[in-house]
Amino acid sequence: MTMSPVEASAPPEPPRGHVRVVYLGPVAPHWEVDSQFGDRALVEAFRERALARLVLLPPHDPQFRRNRERVVRDAERENLLLEWDLGIPEEEPAPRVADEAEPAGAAAEESGAGAGEGSAPSEAPGA
């Protein structure tokens, strides 16, 4: 219990720099890493490590998720503010809207699809 008060009383250090990782598109190089502030040597060393992990990985690649977590942990260790720009919103509001509209649309499709499926097989054997 003596460790908790000591850790809680220590104020968090201000960030040592800022790094922004930008997805450029499907053509290599896929990634650009730039910085708005911070020690140039620290940011450049982080940039090299991040690009080594991301250089051939587009965001939809399964390996990207693992390597992104490694880049995030590296930024936390170095006390850098990390920002990602993947060209898509982080939160996906579109699927939520589709999920809400789906029950009404699904009911109409099921009744229409059920009639279509029932008539199609009966026509095929009779023809």
C-alpha positions as CSV (number, residue, x, y, z in Angstrom):
1,M,0.0,0.0,0.0
2,T,2.9,2.3,0.4
3,M,3.5,2.2,-3.4
4,S,0.1,3.5,-4.3
5,P,0.3,6.8,-2.5
6,V,3.8,7.4,-3.9
7,E,2.6,6.7,-7.4
8,A,-0.6,8.7,-7.0
9,S,1.3,11.8,-5.6
10,A,3.7,12.0,-8.5
11,P,2.2,14.3,-11.1
12,P,2.2,13.0,-14.7
13,E,5.0,14.4,-16.9
14,P,4.1,16.6,-19.8
15,P,4.4,14.9,-23.2
16,R,7.9,15.1,-24.7
17,G,6.6,15.5,-28.2
18,H,3.8,14.9,-30.7
19,V,3.7,12.4,-33.5
20,R,1.1,12.1,-36.2
21,V,0.9,8.9,-38.3
22,V,-0.9,9.4,-41.6
23,Y,-2.1,6.7,-44.0
24,L,-1.3,7.9,-47.5
25,G,-3.2,5.3,-49.5
26,P,-2.9,1.8,-51.1
27,V,0.3,2.7,-53.0
28,A,3.6,2.3,-51.1
29,P,4.8,4.1,-49.1
30,H,1.6,3.7,-47.2
31,W,2.6,5.8,-44.2
32,E,4.0,9.3,-43.3
33,V,5.1,10.2,-39.7
34,D,5.4,13.8,-38.9
35,S,5.7,15.9,-35.7
36,Q,4.5,19.2,-34.5
37,F,6.7,19.6,-31.5
38,G,9.3,17.7,-29.4
39,D,13.0,16.8,-29.4
40,R,14.0,16.2,-33.0
41,A,16.3,13.2,-32.2
42,L,13.6,11.6,-30.1
43,V,10.9,12.0,-32.7
44,E,13.2,10.9,-35.5
45,A,14.1,7.7,-33.6
46,F,10.4,7.0,-33.0
47,R,9.6,7.7,-36.6
48,E,12.2,5.1,-37.8
49,R,10.8,2.5,-35.4
50,A,7.2,3.2,-36.4
51,L,7.9,3.1,-40.1
52,A,9.8,-0.2,-39.7
53,R,6.6,-1.7,-38.2
54,L,4.2,-0.2,-40.7
55,V,6.1,0.2,-44.0
56,L,4.3,-2.5,-46.0
57,L,1.1,-2.8,-44.1
58,P,-2.2,-1.1,-45.1
59,P,-4.7,-0.6,-42.3
60,H,-6.9,-3.5,-43.5
61,D,-4.0,-6.0,-43.1
62,P,-4.5,-8.3,-40.0
63,Q,-0.8,-7.7,-39.0
64,F,-1.5,-3.9,-38.9
65,R,-3.6,-4.2,-35.6
66,R,-0.7,-5.9,-33.8
67,N,1.9,-3.5,-35.1
68,R,-0.3,-0.5,-34.4
69,E,-0.5,-1.6,-30.7
70,R,3.3,-1.9,-30.7
71,V,3.6,1.6,-32.0
72,V,1.1,2.9,-29.4
73,R,3.1,1.2,-26.6
74,D,6.4,2.6,-28.0
75,A,4.8,6.2,-27.9
76,E,3.6,5.6,-24.3
77,R,7.1,4.5,-23.2
78,E,8.7,7.6,-24.9
79,N,5.9,9.9,-23.5
80,L,4.8,11.1,-26.9
81,L,1.4,12.2,-27.9
82,L,0.3,9.9,-30.8
83,E,-2.3,10.7,-33.3
84,W,-3.5,8.4,-36.1
85,D,-5.0,9.6,-39.4
86,L,-6.2,6.5,-41.3
87,G,-8.5,8.5,-43.6
88,I,-11.6,6.9,-42.0
89,P,-13.3,7.9,-38.7
90,E,-12.2,6.0,-35.6
91,E,-15.8,5.4,-34.5
92,E,-18.0,3.8,-37.1
93,P,-21.4,5.5,-37.0
94,A,-22.6,4.0,-40.3
95,P,-22.9,0.4,-39.0
96,R,-25.0,1.6,-36.1
97,V,-27.4,3.4,-38.5
98,A,-27.5,0.2,-40.7
99,D,-28.2,-1.9,-37.6
100,E,-31.2,0.3,-36.7
101,A,-32.6,0.3,-40.2
102,E,-31.9,-3.4,-40.6
103,P,-34.9,-4.8,-38.6
104,A,-37.4,-3.0,-40.8
105,G,-35.5,-3.7,-44.0
106,A,-34.8,-7.3,-42.9
107,A,-38.5,-8.0,-42.3
108,A,-39.4,-6.7,-45.7
109,E,-36.6,-8.7,-47.3
110,E,-37.6,-11.9,-45.4
111,S,-41.2,-11.7,-46.6
112,G,-40.2,-10.9,-50.1
113,A,-37.3,-13.4,-50.2
114,G,-39.5,-16.1,-48.7
115,A,-42.1,-15.7,-51.4
116,G,-39.3,-15.6,-54.0
117,E,-37.6,-18.7,-52.7
118,G,-40.9,-20.6,-52.4
119,S,-41.9,-19.8,-56.0
120,A,-38.5,-20.3,-57.6
121,P,-38.0,-24.0,-56.6
122,S,-41.6,-24.9,-57.4
123,E,-41.2,-23.4,-60.9
124,A,-37.9,-25.2,-61.6
125,P,-39.1,-28.8,-61.0
126,G,-42.4,-28.1,-62.9
127,A,-40.6,-26.7,-65.9
